């Protein structure tokens, strides 16, 4: 034991410095060898490219993008939409084809795109001239190759019905063009992304992003009715969520306010049953009352003689209107006051504030004047719905604290019949808004019954402060109305003569065309001064203004001409006769993504009117549409449109869904909105990418819409469908 204790207490020899260094180096080499042998090839820092086929593939994608790619959209949750696991879709991934196949496909696309068969059908191609979508095209190259094999198999097996028509490549001055790629006033910031950065760090991030499909191809949709609480006349952003029929009728927002989650239910049909509307022009004098009936309208009919119930019809006697003595006598009185007003020639586009019986617009329609009625949100009688049912243009809006969704200086005249609006209150903001949207030199016509001395004094002071000319002021004994006609000045010289700078002139950087949720500013918009600016000259007389383009648009006239010729060929050779649409039953038409109003111009000879909707994220081409003598409005399709259910007979959407891929949380809600504003028996024509149209067809079938025609070529396609009267 003594020896053991002695051994434990003995001192151990110390390692030398060289021995310690050798031990550390030895352990380091062992760890490096273990790391190299255990790491997989995919985790290596550098990898060698075996071939350049995928580079060729990416170059082709950059040369032939049809719609600008955008960042990946955020995933949205829809209560009534279910999707399977994404792993099932991954197993169906296909290998990219060889380089030669891509070259053959490119040559074939260019050849087929220039063919025009007898039908003259065309799908508008947009070529990315500035190559801003190059980087975004790389991130989507893999996903597009996945669907290529499936699309080819579908065509070979006859899964896609083909019409007797060809897709045409439309070229402008130097190749194709797409106005969405041009610089606009209200272009979304997403579209100004720095796609041209080519650093390795950026490239790695782009590769990680994968642009998913607009609609989940494996989603299943089950629809529910909105129920009685919302009612058959529900307008989501106007009515409160419980604003239906009965005791809930009349609960409306003070300003446009949309629900947080987009509506995913289907608006029910009227309880008395819905009947196909009376065809034009018979609908000018009568409509089916059951299509628009509600309690407050019934009480309104009993109190007014200019509309009567006759069996199932609501009748509008031709010799009677809201104006005593008739609307014809009312217009004659205005003509006597101001003989310079040339209805249907210099005066083509008119805004009617406060839709009543639409008699004003009906009478001017015979003079080739388009009158857009603004149904005010506080009008719980819904007279604007009667106008739409009769076949007259109308929208629902609010004259309050926000600008109307129109550009500046576009209306030739503004009319407010039996007007009781407080124009002089709140610093005269309402009248300043009229000054913004009225064309320089345009007319403001106002008639009223009640003579409020204080109100008239305030109005007179306001008119003087904004330098409007008082052309006439007379009392019409027949209609018992006091009629006043004002004119906006056409030059800025008169503003320098004002004694007081109140209201002040708007700043130079004030965006006059910004009109989507934009507050009304208490300032006076001046007139354009240089000839290059829009509004310096009055447009040509109608119908010359439809084809003769203004000088301020000279830089883009060739594009406009190409667009007009394209849509004229499509409408005449395809839409009017190649899709089976009964145009005798079509009156109210909407172009959901208008650019220059090509569809409306091509349909000008038909007995229809077209609402040209310019999305707020797209270039600001709406002033061009008004300049041509056509109607239009701004709108964001991620929200419901400001109109009543069952308002339109035909909806047209040209590459609308591809543009909204990254903007809307639930893109399927756009289809729900289309179902709301489209009449049973109405038609839709959708032109878009084939991958989007395939999903849209499935959604339409769940809505029990009838697919009348589909056609696909070169990953572009067209679908024509008809809505039925089915409700869940």
C-alpha positions, -999 to 999 in steps of 0.1 A, spaced: 0 0 0 29 23 8 43 17 -26 10 25 -43 6 58 -25 42 66 -34 34 60 -71 3 83 -70 22 111 -54 49 109 -80 50 139 -105 40 131 -141 64 143 -168 53 174 -187 48 175 -226 72 196 -245 62 225 -267 69 207 -300 48 177 -288 18 200 -281 20 216 -316 23 182 -333 -8 170 -314 -29 200 -325 -19 196 -362 -27 159 -361 -62 164 -347 -69 192 -372 -60 170 -402 -82 142 -388 -112 165 -386 -107 179 -421 -105 143 -436 -137 133 -417 -156 165 -429 -146 159 -466 -156 122 -466 -189 128 -448 -201 159 -468 -224 153 -499 -216 167 -533 -246 190 -531 -232 208 -501 -199 216 -518 -190 253 -521 -184 251 -559 -202 230 -584 -193 224 -621 -219 228 -648 -221 196 -670 -240 213 -699 -254 247 -710 -288 235 -720 -304 253 -691 -286 285 -700 -301 283 -735 -335 276 -719 -332 307 -697 -322 329 -727 -352 318 -746 -374 326 -716 -359 361 -715 -366 367 -752 -402 355 -752 -419 366 -719 -455 375 -726 -463 390 -692 -438 406 -668 -429 383 -640 -433 396 -605 -422 385 -570 -439 354 -556 -473 361 -540 -481 354 -504 -501 323 -497 -537 330 -488 -562 309 -469 -597 304 -482 -622 287 -459 -640 269 -487 -609 260 -507 -588 229 -499 -555 219 -514 -535 186 -511 -499 184 -501 -474 201 -524 -453 169 -524 -477 153 -548 -470 180 -573 -433 177 -569 -434 140 -580 -449 151 -614 -419 173 -623 -406 167 -657 -370 170 -671 -363 201 -693 -361 193 -731 -330 196 -751 -316 228 -767 -327 219 -802 -363 214 -790 -363 249 -776 -350 264 -809 -377 245 -829 -403 257 -805 -391 293 -808 -391 292 -846 -426 276 -846 -440 302 -822 -427 330 -844 -442 313 -875 -475 305 -860 -478 338 -844 -479 356 -877 -506 335 -892 -541 349 -896 -568 326 -907 -602 337 -920 -616 342 -886 -589 368 -878 -587 358 -841 -558 373 -821 -544 371 -787 -524 402 -778 -487 395 -772 -466 416 -749 -429 416 -755 -406 429 -728 -385 454 -746 -366 467 -716 -357 432 -704 -366 441 -668 -382 407 -665 -350 388 -673 -341 379 -637 -377 371 -628 -379 349 -659 -351 327 -646 -369 320 -613 -399 307 -632 -381 287 -659 -383 254 -639 -420 258 -631 -429 265 -667 -410 233 -678 -431 213 -654 -463 222 -671 -450 220 -706 -453 182 -709 -487 181 -694 -500 208 -718 -487 189 -748 -502 156 -736 -536 174 -731 -536 187 -767 -526 154 -782 -553 136 -763 -580 161 -773 -585 174 -738 -587 210 -750 -614 220 -775 -601 240 -804 -621 266 -823 -616 274 -860 -594 303 -853 -557 312 -851 -538 332 -825 -522 363 -841 -491 381 -830 -499 418 -831 -469 441 -837 -465 478 -832 -438 499 -848 -410 476 -839 -424 443 -828 -450 436 -803 -459 459 -774 -478 458 -742 -490 490 -726 -487 474 -692 -449 475 -696 -448 512 -703 -443 538 -676 -475 548 -659 -488 572 -633 -499 546 -608 -476 517 -614 -472 493 -585 -438 495 -568 -435 458 -572 -431 463 -610 -401 486 -604 -381 458 -587 -344 457 -594 -345 427 -616 -313 436 -635 -290 430 -606 -266 402 -615 -245 396 -584 -240 361 -571 -258 369 -539 -289 382 -557 -288 352 -581 -289 328 -552 -319 346 -537 -337 346 -570 -332 308 -574 -347 302 -540 -379 320 -550 -404 299 -569 -433 316 -586 -463 294 -579 -494 292 -600 -521 318 -597 -547 292 -588 -538 260 -570 -545 234 -598 -555 208 -571 -578 231 -551 -614 221 -546 -641 248 -544 -674 245 -526 -696 276 -528 -721 290 -503 -748 316 -506 -743 350 -490 -777 346 -474 -806 369 -466 -785 392 -444 -767 406 -474 -796 403 -499 -797 401 -537 -786 437 -542 -756 437 -520 -725 458 -529 -697 447 -507 -677 479 -504 -708 501 -502 -732 482 -480 -724 470 -445 -720 433 -441 -755 429 -428 -771 453 -453 -796 430 -469 -833 432 -473 -859 440 -447 -848 456 -415 -811 456 -426 -818 476 -458 -801 510 -459 -771 503 -437 -743 518 -458 -708 531 -453 -703 569 -454 -673 563 -477 -662 533 -498 -649 507 -473 -642 471 -483 -643 441 -459 -609 428 -447 -613 394 -463 -626 394 -499 -661 381 -503 -661 343 -511 -699 338 -512 -724 341 -541 -750 368 -540 -785 352 -542 -810 359 -569 -842 380 -560 -866 360 -539 -894 366 -565 -872 349 -592 -849 364 -618 -859 367 -654 -837 375 -684 -837 413 -688 -858 430 -715 -837 435 -746 -825 469 -759 -841 492 -770 -874 480 -755 -857 482 -721 -857 520 -723 -894 520 -716 -899 489 -693 -880 464 -672 -890 434 -651 -898 448 -617 -888 415 -599 -852 419 -610 -847 451 -590 -875 450 -564 -870 459 -528 -892 477 -502 -878 512 -505 -882 512 -542 -918 501 -539 -925 531 -516 -907 554 -541 -929 542 -570 -961 550 -552 -949 586 -546 -938 594 -582 -958 593 -614 -930 590 -639 -926 553 -632 -955 529 -629 -961 492 -622 -979 473 -649 -981 436 -641 -946 422 -640 -931 453 -656 -919 486 -642 -928 511 -670 -912 544 -678 -936 566 -698 -918 584 -726 -936 617 -721 -930 618 -683 -898 621 -663 -886 636 -630 -885 670 -648 -920 685 -650 -929 691 -686 -906 663 -698 -869 660 -704 -872 671 -740 -885 705 -729 -858 706 -702 -831 701 -728 -847 727 -752 -846 752 -723 -809 746 -718 -802 750 -755 -820 783 -756 -799 795 -726 -766 784 -742 -768 779 -779 -731 771 -781 -737 737 -765 -735 712 -794 -748 680 -781 -733 649 -798 -705 670 -815 -683 689 -792 -702 676 -762 -698 638 -761 -690 626 -725 -713 639 -697 -713 631 -660 -748 631 -643 -746 636 -606 -773 617 -587 -789 592 -610 -827 596 -610 -848 582 -638 -821 582 -664 -843 603 -687 -816 629 -691 -791 603 -704 -818 586 -725 -827 618 -743 -791 627 -749 -783 592 -762 -804 601 -792 -780 630 -798 -749 606 -797 -740 617 -762 -728 592 -736 -740 601 -701 -725 583 -671 -748 585 -640 -733 586 -605 -756 568 -581 -748 583 -547 -743 559 -519 -769 576 -497 -795 569 -523 -812 539 -507 -838 538 -534 -811 524 -558 -822 544 -588 -788 537 -604 -798 500 -605 -828 509 -626 -805 528 -650 -783 497 -654 -813 474 -658 -826 497 -686 -792 497 -704 -778 530 -694 -742 536 -679 -741 540 -642 -718 534 -612 -722 539 -574 -700 563 -556 -698 589 -529 -693 626 -531 -676 632 -498 -639 635 -488 -623 615 -516 -619 621 -553 -641 604 -578 -623 575 -597 -617 596 -628 -588 614 -644 -586 652 -644 -602 672 -672 -620 644 -690 -658 653 -689 -671 676 -715 -700 686 -693 -713 678 -658 -750 679 -649 -767 679 -615 -805 679 -619 -827 690 -590 -795 694 -572 -795 697 -534 -758 690 -527 -740 715 -504 -714 726 -530 -702 756 -509 -696 737 -476 -662 723 -464 -644 751 -482 -661 742 -515 -643 708 -518 -671 692 -538 -670 720 -564 -632 719 -565 -635 682 -574 -659 691 -602 -633 716 -614 -607 688 -614 -626 664 -636 -643 690 -659 -625 696 -691 -611 732 -695 -639 751 -713 -664 725 -702 -699 732 -689 -714 727 -654 -752 726 -656 -772 727 -623 -809 729 -617 -827 732 -583 -861 738 -569 -855 751 -535 -841 787 -533 -819 788 -502 -807 824 -500 -777 816 -478 -767 786 -500 -770 807 -532 -748 835 -517 -722 809 -507 -724 793 -541 -720 826 -559 -689 835 -538 -674 801 -545 -680 804 -582 -663 838 -583 -633 825 -563 -626 797 -588 -632 820 -618 -660 800 -635 -680 820 -661 -717 824 -654 -732 818 -689 -769 818 -680 -793 817 -650 -830 814 -657 -861 799 -642 -880 773 -662 -917 778 -656 -926 744 -671 -904 724 -648 -904 749 -620 -866 747 -618 -839 773 -616 -813 764 -642 -777 777 -641 -750 771 -666 -713 777 -657 -682 772 -678 -647 764 -665 -620 788 -679 -597 774 -706 -567 795 -697 -548 804 -665 -547 842 -671 -579 848 -652 -565 832 -621 -539 860 -618 -567 886 -616 -582 872 -584 -582 895 -554 -577 867 -529 -557 835 -534 -585 815 -518 -588 786 -526 -550 785 -534 -537 771 -566 -525 735 -564 -488 729 -564 -471 719 -595 -462 684 -581 -499 678 -574 -509 646 -592 -543 656 -607 -550 620 -621 -544 603 -587 -580 593 -578 -580 559 -560 -587 565 -523 -572 600 -528 -585 628 -505 -599 659 -521 -575 687 -517 -588 722 -511 -569 738 -539 -577 749 -574 -563 729 -603 -550 751 -631 -552 744 -669 -525 729 -690 -503 756 -706 -481 740 -732 -493 722 -763 -476 690 -753 -499 688 -723 -532 670 -723 -562 694 -723 -548 723 -742 -571 717 -772 -607 705 -773 -611 671 -790 -624 666 -825 -661 665 -829 -677 631 -826 -673 606 -842 -639 620 -856 -624 620 -821 -626 582 -821 -600 579 -848 -582 612 -848 -558 612 -819 -546 643 -800 -513 660 -806 -502 655 -770 -503 617 -776 -481 619 -807 -453 599 -792 -476 568 -789 -500 573 -818 -485 543 -837 -491 520 -808 -527 533 -804 -533 527 -842 -519 492 -840 -541 485 -809 -572 498 -826 -566 478 -858 -559 446 -837 -592 448 -817 -612 458 -847 -601 426 -865 -607 405 -834 -642 419 -828 -654 418 -864 -640 384 -874 -643 365 -841 -663 381 -813 -693 391 -833 -697 358 -852 -672 332 -840 -682 325 -804 -720 319 -805 -728 351 -785 -763 364 -791 -755 401 -794 -792 411 -796 -792 403 -758 -760 422 -750 -762 458 -740 -740 465 -709 -703 455 -716 -673 458 -694 -636 457 -705 -620 447 -672 -585 456 -683 -588 483 -710 -557 500 -724 -567 524 -751 -604 514 -754 -598 492 -784 -627 469 -776 -651 498 -771 -640 515 -803 -645 483 -823 -680 479 -808 -690 516 -814 -713 506 -843 -731 480 -822 -760 488 -799 -739 484 -767 -720 507 -743 -687 497 -728 -673 505 -693 -635 507 -698 -618 498 -665 -582 508 -662 -566 490 -632 -549 513 -607 -516 494 -609 -515 497 -647 -502 527 -668 -526 556 -668 -542 553 -702 -577 563 -690 -573 599 -703 -568 585 -738 -600 566 -735 -620 597 -726 -602 617 -752 -616 592 -778 -651 598 -766 -655 566 -746 -663 560 -709 -640 546 -683 -631 544 -646 -602 535 -623 -605 503 -602 -584 478 -582 -597 443 -590 -585 430 -556 -616 447 -544 -653 445 -555 -665 469 -582 -689 497 -572 -720 484 -590 -750 463 -583 -753 426 -588 -763 414 -622 -753 447 -639 -735 435 -671 -743 413 -700 -707 406 -711 -673 408 -693 -640 409 -712 -606 403 -696 -574 404 -716 -545 392 -695 -561 405 -663 -553 376 -641 -517 373 -651 -512 410 -640 -529 405 -607 -508 374 -597 -489 392 -569 -515 418 -559 -545 400 -547 -545 378 -515 -572 355 -530 -573 358 -568 -603 335 -569 -623 363 -553 -620 381 -587 -640 352 -602 -665 356 -574 -669 393 -582 -674 385 -619 -702 361 -609 -717 389 -588 -718 416 -615 -726 394 -644 -762 386 -652 -775 350 -655 -771 342 -692 -743 367 -695 -710 360 -712 -673 362 -703 -644 363 -727 -610 357 -710 -577 358 -727 -546 348 -707 -519 323 -702 -529 287 -708 -519 276 -673 -542 303 -658 -571 295 -682 -569 258 -673 -576 266 -636 -602 292 -645 -621 266 -665 -623 243 -635 -634 272 -612 -661 282 -638 -674 246 -638 -678 246 -601 -699 277 -605 -720 258 -631 -710 281 -659 -711 266 -694 -678 266 -712 -687 275 -748 -653 276 -764 -617 272 -754 -585 275 -775 -548 273 -767 -517 280 -787 -481 287 -777 -491 288 -741 -517 315 -747 -554 309 -749 -589 322 -748 -620 310 -730 -656 320 -737 -681 310 -710 -718 317 -701 -731 321 -666 -762 301 -656 -789 309 -631 -775 283 -606 -771 293 -570 -760 271 -541 
